[in-house]
Amino acid sequence: MHQITGQVAGTTRFPKYDAATLGFEHYWYPVMWSRDLRAKPVTLTLFGLPFVFTREAGTVRARALIGSRPPNYGEGGVRTFAVEECAGLVWVFNGSGEPRPLRAQVPEELLRDDAVIEGRITTRKGDWRYAAENGFDEGHVKFLHRDAWLVTFTHIPSYSTVAVHPDDEQDPWITRNVSDVRFEAHYPGLGEWPKKRFWKHKKRGVRVSIRLPGMLRVHYGGWIHFETYVPTVPGRHRYLQIAMCNARGLQAAKFRAFYRGYLSWIFHRQFNDQDAAMVELMQTPPEQLYRPDISLIEWRRMCEAQIGAGA
């Protein structure tokens, strides 16, 4: 793995990634809850195009107005996109031709028949790539989220060493792996930081992975958080957050209550809205990189290698 520290750079080392303002073609993107598409059509802007979703005789259809795009995009400037439903979501294939099987791209945890799925969908300001990088960034939690309600009783480390790699050669995810976790450190001019609080317990962190076209997976022990970033127009994206577990019966009911009464407010709103504020403000180049940004560089490197090759 490459170590980068103290370097000022743009993202021009990754030209394909730089050009993906409106996302990657030939991937499936989840865009809405299936329950929200009934008899009335739903309009969304995705990949820079105005879409209309309809449910006709129980089948979901997606059409986009291409406008002045070349004629091969469809007669009359209208193009039909492949669309399917899976895991309680409507998915659109951003591409032409025969789409790859959707189930090959959906995380296996969401495909199980005991999957309990809750979540929140919003539209946010900020480039979708900034949102993906923010989600996979190793360092931001240590600074941005220290006052979040979710970590009221958690002592976040001062720093840690991170390496990024896939679990195996066939794994479409890359994962952050941390070591040398330090919960306090001495900083010149600042002293010991962070300060010890008797009500906080030390926690090394969680397992965080990411894959194309922009899906984050965070393991929290008994449940998993997923998030996906769907480009709408340049500088804006649709943000899908999912909290899920695999359970049945009473345990499934308990998780739904846990989400609706706690996680939906503490995590999917207050905690992740802190991220939204940062994503809206981000702008590069130039950018100042430091050692933990290896997580961002490896994500960009993976995208650059896989764009055009699929997953």
C-alpha positions in Angstrom: 0.0 0.0 0.0 1.1 3.5 -0.8 1.7 6.0 2.1 0.9 9.6 1.4 1.6 12.4 3.8 2.1 16.1 3.6 1.4 16.2 -0.1 -0.7 18.8 -1.9 -2.4 17.3 -4.9 -5.6 17.3 -6.9 -7.3 14.1 -8.0 -5.8 14.2 -11.5 -3.8 11.0 -10.9 -7.2 9.3 -11.4 -8.7 10.8 -14.6 -11.6 8.3 -15.0 -12.6 9.0 -11.4 -12.4 12.7 -12.0 -14.7 12.4 -15.0 -17.4 10.5 -13.2 -19.3 13.6 -12.1 -22.6 11.8 -12.8 -21.6 8.3 -11.5 -20.4 5.1 -13.2 -22.2 3.4 -16.0 -23.0 -0.3 -16.1 -23.9 -0.5 -12.4 -27.2 -0.8 -10.5 -28.1 2.0 -8.2 -30.9 1.9 -5.5 -33.0 5.0 -5.8 -36.2 4.7 -3.8 -38.2 2.5 -1.5 -40.5 0.1 -3.3 -43.3 1.1 -1.0 -43.1 4.7 -2.3 -44.0 3.7 -5.9 -47.7 2.9 -6.1 -50.3 4.0 -8.7 -49.0 7.5 -9.0 -45.8 8.1 -11.0 -42.6 9.3 -9.2 -40.2 11.7 -10.8 -36.5 11.9 -9.8 -33.4 13.4 -11.3 -30.7 10.8 -11.6 -27.4 10.8 -13.5 -28.2 14.3 -14.8 -31.5 13.1 -16.4 -35.2 13.6 -15.4 -36.7 10.1 -14.7 -40.3 9.0 -14.4 -41.0 5.8 -12.5 -44.3 4.0 -12.9 -45.8 0.8 -11.7 -47.8 -0.8 -14.5 -49.7 -4.0 -13.8 -47.4 -4.6 -10.9 -44.2 -4.1 -12.9 -41.9 -1.1 -12.3 -40.7 0.9 -15.3 -38.2 3.7 -15.6 -38.0 6.2 -18.4 -35.7 9.3 -18.8 -36.0 12.3 -21.1 -32.7 12.4 -23.0 -33.4 15.8 -24.7 -30.6 16.7 -27.1 -28.6 13.5 -26.5 -27.7 11.5 -29.6 -30.5 9.6 -31.4 -29.3 6.1 -30.3 -30.5 7.0 -26.7 -34.1 6.3 -27.8 -36.8 7.5 -30.0 -38.3 11.0 -29.3 -35.5 11.7 -26.8 -37.0 9.1 -24.3 -34.9 6.2 -23.1 -36.1 3.2 -21.1 -33.8 2.0 -18.3 -33.6 -1.4 -16.8 -35.2 -1.4 -13.4 -35.8 -4.0 -10.8 -37.0 -4.3 -7.2 -34.9 -6.1 -4.5 -34.5 -5.8 -0.7 -37.5 -3.4 -0.6 -35.8 -0.9 -3.0 -36.2 0.1 -6.6 -32.8 -0.3 -8.5 -31.9 1.4 -11.8 -29.2 0.1 -14.1 -27.2 3.1 -15.3 -26.3 1.9 -18.7 -27.5 0.6 -22.0 -27.5 -3.0 -23.3 -28.0 -6.1 -21.3 -27.6 -5.4 -17.6 -25.6 -7.6 -15.3 -27.7 -9.6 -12.8 -28.8 -7.3 -10.0 -28.5 -9.9 -7.3 -24.8 -10.3 -8.0 -24.3 -6.7 -6.9 -26.7 -6.5 -3.9 -24.9 -7.3 -0.6 -25.8 -10.9 0.5 -27.0 -9.7 3.9 -29.8 -7.8 2.2 -30.8 -10.8 0.1 -31.5 -13.1 2.9 -35.1 -13.9 3.6 -34.7 -12.9 7.2 -33.3 -9.4 6.4 -34.9 -6.7 8.5 -34.4 -3.4 6.6 -35.1 0.1 7.8 -33.6 3.4 6.6 -33.8 7.0 5.4 -33.4 8.5 1.9 -32.6 12.2 1.4 -31.2 14.5 -1.4 -28.1 16.4 -0.3 -25.8 19.1 -1.6 -22.3 18.1 -2.5 -20.6 15.9 -5.1 -21.4 12.2 -4.6 -17.6 11.3 -4.6 -17.1 13.6 -1.6 -19.8 11.7 0.2 -18.2 8.4 -0.6 -14.8 9.6 0.5 -16.2 11.0 3.7 -17.9 7.7 4.5 -14.7 5.7 3.9 -12.3 8.2 5.5 -10.4 6.9 8.4 -9.6 10.2 10.1 -12.8 12.2 10.1 -14.6 10.4 12.9 -11.8 11.4 15.3 -12.4 15.1 14.7 -15.9 15.6 13.3 -18.1 13.3 15.4 -16.6 13.7 18.9 -19.7 15.7 20.0 -22.2 13.4 18.3 -25.0 12.0 20.5 -24.2 8.5 19.2 -20.7 8.6 20.9 -21.8 10.2 24.2 -20.4 7.2 26.1 -17.6 6.3 23.7 -14.0 7.4 24.0 -12.9 7.8 20.4 -9.2 7.1 19.7 -6.7 9.9 19.2 -5.2 8.2 16.2 -4.6 4.8 14.6 -2.6 3.3 11.8 -4.7 2.1 8.8 -4.2 -0.2 5.9 -6.7 -0.9 3.1 -7.2 -4.1 1.2 -9.8 -6.5 -0.1 -10.6 -9.5 2.1 -9.7 -11.8 -0.8 -8.9 -11.4 -4.5 -12.5 -12.0 -5.5 -14.0 -9.6 -3.0 -15.7 -6.5 -4.6 -15.2 -4.6 -1.3 -12.1 -3.0 0.1 -11.9 -2.7 3.9 -10.2 -0.4 6.3 -8.0 -2.3 8.8 -6.7 -0.4 11.8 -3.8 -1.1 14.1 -1.7 0.7 16.7 -4.9 2.3 18.1 -4.0 5.1 20.6 -6.7 6.6 22.8 -4.6 9.5 24.1 -1.5 11.2 22.9 0.7 14.2 23.7 0.6 17.0 21.2 3.0 20.0 21.5 1.2 23.1 22.5 -2.0 21.2 23.2 -1.0 18.6 25.8 -2.8 15.3 26.3 -5.7 14.9 23.8 -8.4 13.9 24.0 -9.2 14.4 27.7 -10.2 11.3 29.6 -13.9 11.3 30.7 -14.9 8.8 33.4 -18.3 8.1 31.7 -16.7 7.1 28.3 -15.5 3.6 27.5 -12.8 2.9 24.9 -13.7 1.5 21.6 -11.3 0.6 18.8 -13.7 1.3 16.0 -15.9 -0.5 13.5 -15.3 -2.5 10.4 -15.8 -0.3 7.3 -15.8 -1.4 3.7 -16.7 0.2 0.3 -17.4 -1.0 -3.2 -18.4 0.3 -6.6 -20.5 2.1 -7.7 -20.5 3.8 -4.2 -21.9 1.6 -1.4 -20.5 1.7 2.1 -20.9 -1.1 4.6 -20.3 -0.6 8.4 -20.5 -3.5 10.8 -21.8 -2.5 14.3 -21.9 -6.0 15.8 -25.5 -7.0 15.9 -26.5 -4.9 12.9 -25.1 -3.4 9.7 -25.3 0.1 8.3 -25.2 0.6 4.5 -25.2 3.8 2.6 -25.2 4.6 -1.1 -24.5 7.9 -3.0 -26.5 8.3 -6.2 -25.5 11.3 -8.4 -28.4 13.5 -9.4 -26.9 16.7 -11.0 -23.3 17.9 -10.7 -22.8 18.9 -7.0 -25.8 17.0 -5.6 -26.6 13.4 -4.8 -29.3 11.1 -3.4 -28.3 9.6 -0.1 -29.6 6.2 0.9 -29.0 5.0 4.5 -30.0 1.5 5.5 -29.8 -0.1 9.0 -30.5 -3.8 8.9 -30.0 -7.1 10.7 -30.9 -10.7 10.0 -33.6 -11.7 12.4 -37.1 -13.1 12.7 -40.1 -12.8 15.0 -39.5 -11.0 18.3 -35.9 -10.1 17.5 -37.0 -8.6 14.2 -39.6 -6.5 16.0 -37.1 -5.4 18.6 -34.7 -4.2 15.9 -37.5 -2.2 14.2 -38.3 -0.5 17.5 -34.6 0.1 18.1 -34.3 1.8 14.7 -37.4 3.9 14.8 -37.0 5.0 18.4 -33.2 5.5 18.5 -31.1 4.9 15.4 -33.2 6.9 13.0 -32.7 10.0 15.2 -29.4 9.5 16.8 -27.5 8.0 13.9 -29.3 8.6 10.5 -30.1 12.2 11.4 -27.9 13.9 14.0 -24.7 11.8 13.4 -24.8 11.6 9.6 -26.1 15.1 9.2 -22.7 16.2 10.5 -21.2 14.4 7.5 -23.7 16.1 5.2 -22.5 19.6 6.4 -18.9 18.7 5.6 -19.7 17.1 2.2 -21.5 20.3 1.2 -18.4 22.4 2.0 -15.8 20.2 0.3 -14.1 21.4 -2.9 -10.9 20.1 -4.6 -8.4 20.6 -6.0 -6.2 21.5 -4.3 -6.3 19.1 -1.3 -4.0 18.5 1.6 -3.4 14.8 2.2 -2.1 13.2 5.4 -1.3 9.6 6.3 -4.9 8.4 7.1 -6.0 9.5 3.6 -4.6 6.3 2.3 -8.3 5.1 2.6 -9.4 7.8 0.1 -6.5 7.0 -2.3 -7.2 3.3 -2.3 -10.9 3.9 -3.0 -10.0 6.2 -5.9 -7.4 3.6 -7.1 -10.0 0.8 -7.0 -12.5 3.0 -9.0 -9.8 3.8 -11.6 -9.0 0.2 -12.1 -12.6 -1.1 -12.3 -14.3 1.7 -14.3 -15.2 0.2 -17.6 -14.5 -3.3 -16.4 -17.6 -3.7 -14.2 -17.7 -5.6 -11.0 
